[in-house]
């Protein structure tokens, strides 16, 4: 461990948090929100540069010793900042006026705190910060708070119980079990998937995307090294089986779900289950595949969520999706982006999604042949679900009866194009991306103390 000298991380987090609060209580322009996110991105980028110079050692922040980064967490934080840029550029004007973007910046600050945390207590603080927008919105959007009560607040409370049990000297198996329950609540793993899908259907879509797409549950599993603590007791095998079962159930449920929000909720649970399952496999291929798939899910699902939010802002009526719309006639670019992001999540060859799922299948087959086939089945079911949603929204009616909607604007088109290009280029030339998660993937298989122990 070494000091970075300049407090890049803490200043970036303060800028994001203060900017989010300012956006929530006052009406600001899109350019001002962009300035906030760019400032944080620049500071995080400088911190990443410092971490790369330091090799694999943890670079402690110069202002707060509980924060910092290494080369492994640095690139993840950089991707999260790029996701924030996408949100600010693509979000409809009504989300700026209603404070949705301000709440999104607060949620992003919570995610970044959790990734930059040097110990589990600080990571827990990041989870708590992520609840602030929902609490502040309680008087105006009571349904938004109720719909995330169990998956978000419940996971924070169970995570706190795990920290309390660890401080009181409880057995590692007890702490690991509590952490697995917290992760299941956070990720919507069976039997908690219903609450998460309801949150997708009822809450502000941008907030839900950041709350669950930060993948804080997967990072918690890596930091706590759950695979090592639960391996001797068979806990990992049981947890991996539940995660895969959850992915299959959600994939099957998505085949018949007509509501786009709920369908994307089921799709997200299935995809995030692949990330958690890869971490629980505890082999190099599985963990590397999980971390690469983390990158795929963050970019591709963010693109899908923002495209759906664009459609919601341009089409009136709560149940506009019940009949085929034929939106591809008047919005062909929107349709093309939606299809490519969706198929990337499903593992389209030529994209990074194909590479990540290939690694996950290899790691799962090394652990168990039936487990590998199960992951392949989940991927196929997800592909069917997203293509069915695409046909419902963008095809299905004659061109003369298609619902006219504006196509993507320039400020919406270019950020989405950059994200899609990144997924395609890294899929065609994946060697450099595969090297990014090498260190955490190999370190998990070597004896070490958890971050919560202070080492």
C-alpha positions as CSV (number, residue, x, y, z in Angstrom):
1,X,0.0,0.0,0.0
2,X,1.2,3.5,-0.8
3,X,0.0,7.1,-0.7
4,X,-1.1,8.7,-4.0
5,X,-0.1,12.1,-2.7
6,X,-2.9,14.1,-4.3
7,X,-6.5,13.3,-3.2
8,X,-7.9,12.5,-6.6
9,X,-10.5,10.1,-5.4
10,X,-11.9,12.0,-2.5
11,X,-12.1,15.3,-4.5
12,X,-13.8,13.5,-7.4
13,X,-16.4,11.9,-5.1
14,X,-17.0,15.2,-3.3
15,X,-17.6,16.9,-6.7
16,X,-20.0,14.3,-7.7
17,X,-21.9,14.2,-4.4
18,X,-22.1,18.0,-4.1
19,X,-23.1,18.4,-7.7
20,X,-25.8,15.8,-7.3
21,X,-27.3,17.6,-4.3
22,X,-27.2,20.9,-6.2
23,X,-28.9,19.4,-9.2
24,X,-31.6,17.9,-6.9
25,X,-32.5,21.1,-5.1
26,X,-32.0,23.7,-7.9
27,X,-32.8,23.7,-11.6
28,X,-29.6,23.6,-13.6
29,X,-28.7,23.3,-17.3
30,X,-27.4,20.2,-19.0
31,X,-24.1,21.8,-19.6
32,X,-23.6,22.4,-15.8
33,X,-24.4,18.8,-15.1
34,X,-21.9,17.8,-17.7
35,X,-19.3,20.0,-16.1
36,X,-19.8,18.1,-12.8
37,X,-19.5,14.7,-14.3
38,X,-16.4,15.7,-16.4
39,X,-14.7,17.1,-13.3
40,X,-15.2,13.8,-11.5
41,X,-14.1,11.8,-14.6
42,X,-10.9,13.9,-14.9
43,X,-10.0,13.4,-11.2
44,X,-10.8,9.7,-11.4
45,X,-8.7,9.4,-14.6
46,X,-5.8,11.1,-12.9
47,X,-6.2,8.7,-10.0
48,X,-6.2,5.7,-12.4
49,X,-3.0,7.0,-14.0
50,X,-1.4,7.2,-10.5
51,X,-2.6,3.7,-9.7
52,X,-1.1,2.3,-13.0
53,X,2.2,3.9,-12.1
54,X,2.0,2.2,-8.7
55,X,1.5,-1.3,-10.3
56,X,-0.8,-3.6,-8.4
57,X,-0.4,-1.8,-5.0
58,X,-3.3,-0.1,-3.4
59,X,-3.0,3.7,-3.8
60,X,-4.4,5.3,-0.7
61,X,-6.1,8.7,-1.2
62,X,-4.1,11.7,0.1
63,X,-7.1,13.1,2.0
64,X,-9.0,10.1,3.2
65,X,-7.1,6.9,4.1
66,X,-10.2,4.8,3.8
67,X,-10.4,5.6,0.1
68,X,-8.1,4.8,-2.8
69,X,-7.8,2.5,-5.8
70,X,-5.6,0.1,-7.6
71,X,-5.3,-0.8,-11.3
72,X,-8.1,-3.3,-10.9
73,X,-10.8,-1.0,-9.4
74,X,-9.5,2.0,-11.3
75,X,-10.8,0.9,-14.7
76,X,-14.1,-0.1,-13.2
77,X,-14.5,3.4,-11.7
78,X,-13.6,4.9,-15.1
79,X,-16.3,2.9,-16.8
80,X,-18.9,4.1,-14.2
81,X,-17.9,7.7,-14.9
82,X,-18.4,7.1,-18.6
83,X,-21.9,5.7,-17.8
84,X,-22.6,8.9,-15.9
85,X,-21.6,11.0,-19.0
86,X,-24.0,8.9,-21.1
87,X,-26.9,9.5,-18.6
88,X,-26.4,13.3,-18.6
89,X,-26.1,13.6,-22.3
90,X,-29.0,11.3,-23.2
91,X,-31.5,12.0,-20.4
92,X,-34.7,13.7,-21.5
93,X,-35.2,17.4,-20.5
94,X,-38.0,16.4,-18.2
95,X,-35.5,14.3,-16.1
96,X,-33.3,17.4,-15.7
97,X,-36.3,19.5,-14.6
98,X,-37.6,16.9,-12.1
99,X,-34.3,16.4,-10.4
100,X,-33.9,12.8,-11.7
101,X,-30.4,13.6,-13.1
102,X,-29.4,15.1,-9.7
103,X,-30.4,11.9,-7.9
104,X,-28.5,9.9,-10.5
105,X,-25.3,11.8,-9.6
106,X,-25.8,11.1,-5.9
107,X,-26.3,7.4,-6.8
108,X,-23.2,7.5,-8.9
109,X,-21.2,9.0,-6.0
110,X,-22.4,6.1,-3.8
111,X,-21.3,3.5,-6.4
112,X,-17.9,5.2,-6.7
113,X,-17.5,5.3,-2.9
114,X,-18.1,1.5,-2.7
115,X,-15.5,0.8,-5.4
116,X,-12.9,3.1,-3.9
117,X,-13.5,1.8,-0.4
118,X,-10.4,0.3,1.4
119,X,-12.5,-1.6,4.0
120,X,-16.0,-3.1,4.1
121,X,-17.3,-0.4,6.5
122,X,-16.6,2.3,3.9
123,X,-18.2,0.2,1.2
124,X,-21.3,0.0,3.4
125,X,-21.3,3.8,3.5
126,X,-21.4,3.8,-0.3
127,X,-24.4,1.5,-0.2
128,X,-26.1,3.9,2.2
129,X,-25.4,7.0,0.0
130,X,-27.1,5.2,-2.9
131,X,-30.4,5.4,-0.9
132,X,-30.4,9.2,-0.5
133,X,-32.3,10.0,-3.7
134,X,-35.1,7.7,-2.8
135,X,-35.3,9.1,0.7
136,X,-35.3,12.7,-0.6
137,X,-38.0,11.8,-3.1
138,X,-40.3,10.2,-0.6
139,X,-42.8,13.2,-0.3
140,X,-43.1,13.4,-4.1
141,X,-42.7,9.8,-5.3
142,X,-43.9,7.5,-2.5
143,X,-44.2,4.6,-4.9
144,X,-40.6,4.9,-5.9
145,X,-39.5,4.5,-2.3
146,X,-41.8,1.6,-1.6
147,X,-40.8,-0.4,-4.7
148,X,-37.1,-0.3,-3.7
149,X,-37.7,-0.9,0.1
150,X,-36.8,-4.6,0.2
151,X,-34.1,-4.9,-2.5
152,X,-32.2,-1.7,-1.6
153,X,-32.8,-1.0,2.1
154,X,-33.0,-4.7,3.0
155,X,-29.6,-5.3,1.4
156,X,-28.0,-2.4,3.3
157,X,-29.4,-3.6,6.6
158,X,-28.2,-7.2,6.1
159,X,-24.8,-5.9,5.0
160,X,-24.7,-3.9,8.3
161,X,-25.6,-7.1,10.2
162,X,-22.7,-8.9,8.5
163,X,-20.3,-6.1,9.6
164,X,-21.6,-6.2,13.1
165,X,-21.3,-10.0,13.2
166,X,-17.7,-9.7,12.0
167,X,-16.9,-7.1,14.6
168,X,-18.3,-9.3,17.4
169,X,-16.1,-12.2,16.3
170,X,-18.7,-14.4,14.6
171,X,-17.6,-17.4,12.6
172,X,-16.6,-16.7,9.0
173,X,-19.4,-18.9,7.8
174,X,-22.0,-16.7,9.5
175,X,-20.6,-13.5,8.1
176,X,-20.3,-15.0,4.6
177,X,-24.0,-16.2,4.8
178,X,-25.2,-12.8,5.7
179,X,-23.2,-11.2,2.9
180,X,-24.6,-13.7,0.4
181,X,-28.2,-12.7,1.6
182,X,-27.3,-9.0,1.2
183,X,-26.0,-9.7,-2.4
184,X,-29.1,-11.7,-3.2
185,X,-31.3,-8.8,-2.1
186,X,-29.2,-6.3,-4.0
187,X,-29.1,-8.3,-7.2
188,X,-32.6,-9.7,-7.2
189,X,-31.5,-13.3,-6.9
190,X,-34.2,-15.9,-6.3
191,X,-36.4,-15.6,-4.1
192,X,-36.0,-11.8,-4.1
193,X,-36.4,-11.2,-7.8
194,X,-40.0,-10.1,-7.6
195,X,-39.1,-7.0,-5.6
196,X,-36.4,-5.9,-8.0
197,X,-38.6,-6.4,-11.1
198,X,-41.3,-4.3,-9.4
199,X,-38.7,-1.6,-8.7
200,X,-37.8,-1.5,-12.4
201,X,-41.5,-1.2,-13.3
202,X,-42.4,1.6,-10.9
203,X,-39.4,3.7,-10.0
204,X,-37.5,6.3,-12.1
205,X,-35.6,4.2,-14.7
206,X,-32.3,6.2,-14.5
207,X,-32.2,5.7,-10.7
208,X,-32.9,2.0,-10.9
209,X,-30.3,1.5,-13.6
210,X,-27.6,3.1,-11.4
211,X,-28.8,1.4,-8.2
212,X,-28.6,-2.1,-9.6
213,X,-26.2,-1.6,-12.5
214,X,-23.4,-0.6,-10.2
215,X,-23.0,-4.3,-9.4
216,X,-22.0,-3.5,-5.8
217,X,-23.0,-7.1,-4.8
218,X,-20.4,-8.6,-7.1
219,X,-17.7,-6.2,-5.9
220,X,-18.6,-7.1,-2.3
221,X,-18.2,-10.8,-3.1
222,X,-14.7,-10.1,-4.5
223,X,-13.7,-7.9,-1.6
224,X,-14.9,-10.3,1.1
225,X,-13.4,-13.2,-0.9
226,X,-16.5,-15.3,-0.3
227,X,-15.2,-18.1,-2.4
228,X,-12.4,-18.8,0.1
229,X,-14.5,-18.4,3.3
230,X,-17.4,-20.6,2.2
231,X,-15.6,-23.2,0.1
232,X,-14.8,-25.7,2.9
233,X,-18.5,-25.7,4.0
234,X,-20.0,-26.2,0.6
235,X,-21.6,-22.7,0.8
236,X,-20.2,-21.6,-2.6
237,X,-21.7,-24.6,-4.4
238,X,-25.1,-24.0,-2.9
239,X,-24.9,-20.2,-3.6
240,X,-23.8,-20.8,-7.2
241,X,-26.7,-23.3,-7.8
242,X,-29.2,-20.7,-6.5
243,X,-27.7,-18.0,-8.7
244,X,-27.9,-20.1,-11.8
245,X,-31.5,-21.3,-10.9
246,X,-32.5,-17.6,-10.5
247,X,-31.0,-16.8,-13.9
248,X,-33.0,-19.6,-15.5
249,X,-36.3,-18.6,-13.8
250,X,-35.9,-15.0,-14.8
251,X,-35.0,-15.9,-18.3
252,X,-38.1,-18.1,-18.6
253,X,-40.3,-15.4,-17.1
254,X,-39.0,-12.9,-19.5
255,X,-40.2,-15.0,-22.4
256,X,-43.8,-14.1,-21.6
257,X,-43.4,-10.6,-20.0
258,X,-45.0,-7.9,-22.2
259,X,-44.0,-4.8,-20.1
260,X,-40.6,-3.5,-21.4
261,X,-39.5,-2.3,-18.0
262,X,-40.3,-5.6,-16.3
263,X,-38.7,-7.6,-19.1
264,X,-35.5,-5.5,-18.9
265,X,-35.6,-6.2,-15.1
266,X,-35.7,-9.9,-15.7
267,X,-33.0,-9.6,-18.3
268,X,-30.8,-7.6,-15.9
269,X,-31.3,-10.1,-13.1
270,X,-30.3,-13.0,-15.4
271,X,-27.2,-11.1,-16.7
272,X,-26.1,-9.9,-13.2
273,X,-26.5,-13.5,-12.1
274,X,-23.8,-14.5,-14.6
275,X,-21.5,-11.9,-12.9
276,X,-22.2,-13.3,-9.4
277,X,-22.0,-16.8,-10.6
278,X,-18.6,-16.2,-12.3
279,X,-17.2,-14.8,-9.0
280,X,-18.5,-17.8,-7.1
281,X,-16.9,-20.3,-9.4
282,X,-13.5,-19.2,-7.9
283,X,-11.4,-20.2,-10.9
284,X,-9.5,-17.8,-13.1
285,X,-11.7,-18.2,-16.2
286,X,-14.9,-17.7,-14.2
287,X,-13.7,-14.6,-12.3
288,X,-12.1,-13.1,-15.5
289,X,-15.3,-13.8,-17.4
290,X,-17.4,-12.2,-14.6
291,X,-15.3,-9.0,-14.6
292,X,-15.4,-8.7,-18.4
293,X,-19.1,-9.4,-18.4
294,X,-19.4,-6.7,-15.8
295,X,-18.1,-4.3,-18.4
296,X,-20.5,-5.6,-21.0
297,X,-23.6,-5.4,-18.7
298,X,-22.7,-1.9,-17.5
299,X,-22.4,-0.5,-21.0
300,X,-25.0,-2.5,-22.9
301,X,-27.8,-2.4,-20.3
302,X,-27.2,1.3,-19.7
303,X,-27.7,1.8,-23.5
304,X,-30.9,-0.2,-23.4
305,X,-32.3,1.6,-20.3
306,X,-31.6,5.0,-21.8
307,X,-33.2,4.1,-25.1
308,X,-36.3,2.9,-23.3
309,X,-36.3,6.1,-21.3
310,X,-36.1,8.1,-24.6
311,X,-39.1,6.2,-25.9
312,X,-41.1,6.8,-22.7
313,X,-40.5,10.5,-23.0
314,X,-41.7,10.7,-26.6
315,X,-44.8,8.4,-26.4
316,X,-47.7,9.3,-24.2
317,X,-49.9,6.8,-22.4
318,X,-49.0,4.4,-19.6
319,X,-49.7,1.2,-21.7
320,X,-48.3,2.3,-25.0
321,X,-46.3,-0.9,-25.3
322,X,-49.3,-3.3,-25.3
323,X,-49.7,-3.3,-29.1
324,X,-47.0,-3.5,-31.8
325,X,-45.8,0.0,-32.5
326,X,-43.6,-0.2,-35.6
327,X,-41.3,2.4,-34.3
328,X,-38.5,1.3,-36.5
329,X,-40.1,3.1,-39.5
330,X,-39.7,6.6,-38.1
331,X,-36.8,5.9,-35.7
332,X,-34.4,3.4,-37.5
333,X,-31.3,4.6,-35.6
334,X,-33.0,4.1,-32.3
335,X,-34.2,0.6,-33.4
336,X,-30.7,-0.4,-34.6
337,X,-29.0,0.7,-31.3
338,X,-31.6,-1.1,-29.3
339,X,-31.2,-4.4,-31.2
340,X,-27.3,-4.3,-31.1
341,X,-27.2,-3.5,-27.4
342,X,-29.7,-6.2,-26.6
343,X,-27.9,-8.9,-28.7
344,X,-24.5,-7.9,-27.2
345,X,-26.0,-8.7,-23.8
346,X,-27.1,-12.1,-25.2
347,X,-23.6,-12.9,-26.5
348,X,-23.6,-11.8,-30.1
349,X,-20.4,-13.0,-31.9
350,X,-18.1,-10.1,-32.8
351,X,-18.9,-8.3,-29.6
352,X,-17.4,-8.3,-26.1
353,X,-20.5,-10.1,-24.8
354,X,-19.5,-13.2,-26.8
355,X,-16.0,-13.2,-25.3
356,X,-17.2,-12.7,-21.7
357,X,-19.8,-15.5,-21.9
358,X,-17.3,-17.8,-23.5
359,X,-15.0,-17.3,-20.5
360,X,-18.0,-17.9,-18.2
361,X,-19.0,-21.1,-20.0
362,X,-15.4,-22.4,-19.8
363,X,-15.1,-21.6,-16.1
364,X,-18.5,-23.2,-15.4
365,X,-17.8,-26.3,-17.5
366,X,-14.5,-26.7,-15.6
367,X,-16.4,-26.6,-12.4
368,X,-19.4,-28.7,-13.6
369,X,-20.5,-29.7,-17.1
370,X,-24.2,-29.3,-16.4
371,X,-23.5,-25.9,-14.9
372,X,-21.9,-24.9,-18.2
373,X,-24.8,-26.1,-20.2
374,X,-27.2,-24.2,-17.9
375,X,-25.4,-20.9,-18.5
376,X,-25.6,-21.5,-22.3
377,X,-29.4,-22.1,-22.0
378,X,-29.8,-18.9,-20.0
379,X,-28.0,-16.9,-22.7
380,X,-30.2,-18.4,-25.4
381,X,-33.4,-17.6,-23.5
382,X,-32.3,-14.0,-22.9
383,X,-31.6,-13.6,-26.7
384,X,-35.2,-14.8,-27.5
385,X,-36.7,-12.4,-24.9
386,X,-34.9,-9.3,-26.1
387,X,-35.6,-10.1,-29.8
388,X,-39.3,-10.5,-28.9
389,X,-39.2,-7.1,-27.2
390,X,-37.5,-5.6,-30.2
391,X,-40.2,-6.9,-32.6
392,X,-43.0,-5.7,-30.3
393,X,-41.6,-2.1,-30.2
394,X,-40.0,-1.6,-33.6
395,X,-41.7,-4.0,-36.0
396,X,-45.1,-5.7,-36.4
397,X,-47.3,-3.1,-38.2
398,X,-47.4,-1.8,-41.8
399,X,-45.3,1.3,-42.4
400,X,-48.4,3.4,-43.1
401,X,-49.8,2.6,-39.6
402,X,-46.5,2.9,-37.7
403,X,-46.5,5.3,-34.7
404,X,-44.4,8.4,-35.7
405,X,-41.7,9.3,-33.1
406,X,-38.6,11.5,-33.5
407,X,-35.4,9.5,-34.1
408,X,-32.3,10.0,-32.0
409,X,-30.9,13.5,-31.6
410,X,-27.2,14.2,-32.1
411,X,-26.5,14.5,-28.3
412,X,-28.2,11.1,-27.9
413,X,-26.7,9.4,-30.9
414,X,-23.0,10.0,-30.4
415,X,-22.7,8.8,-26.8
416,X,-24.6,5.6,-27.6
417,X,-22.5,5.1,-30.8
418,X,-19.3,5.4,-28.7
419,X,-20.5,2.8,-26.2
420,X,-21.5,0.4,-28.9
421,X,-18.3,0.9,-30.8
422,X,-16.4,0.1,-27.6
423,X,-18.2,-3.2,-27.2
424,X,-17.6,-4.2,-30.9
425,X,-14.0,-3.2,-31.1
426,X,-13.1,-4.9,-27.8
427,X,-15.0,-7.9,-29.0
428,X,-13.0,-8.1,-32.2
429,X,-9.7,-7.4,-30.4
430,X,-10.3,-8.6,-26.9
431,X,-6.7,-9.3,-25.7
432,X,-6.1,-6.0,-24.0
433,X,-9.5,-6.0,-22.3
434,X,-8.9,-9.6,-21.0
435,X,-5.7,-8.3,-19.3
436,X,-7.6,-5.7,-17.2
437,X,-9.1,-8.1,-14.7
438,X,-6.1,-10.4,-14.6
439,X,-4.9,-9.2,-11.2
440,X,-8.1,-9.7,-9.2
441,X,-8.8,-13.0,-11.0
442,X,-5.5,-14.4,-9.9
443,X,-5.3,-12.8,-6.5
444,X,-8.5,-14.5,-5.4
445,X,-6.8,-17.8,-5.6
446,X,-4.0,-16.9,-3.3
447,X,-4.0,-16.7,0.5
448,X,-4.9,-13.2,1.7
449,X,-6.8,-11.4,4.3
450,X,-10.1,-9.6,3.5
451,X,-10.2,-5.9,3.4
452,X,-12.4,-5.9,6.4
453,X,-9.5,-7.3,8.5
454,X,-7.4,-4.2,8.0
455,X,-4.6,-5.7,5.9
